[in-house]
């Protein structure tokens, strides 16, 4: 059984509108990225964690609250 690859075309404007600047870095929020791939956010995060070696070291990070943020 051969797996078929599906190609999706996403307009540049749709991607560009989802890019944010956080601390001088271009980032995309996981919900926006999951929306572009038409998968639940939970599933996207699961797959990244399960296949972490396939992604660059700085592909994913998590913002946390600190006392200075409060």
Secondary structure, DSSP 8 states (H G I E B T S, - for coil): -----------HHHHHTTEEEETTEEEE-HHHHHHHHTS-HHHHHHHHHHTGGGS-TTS-------GGG-
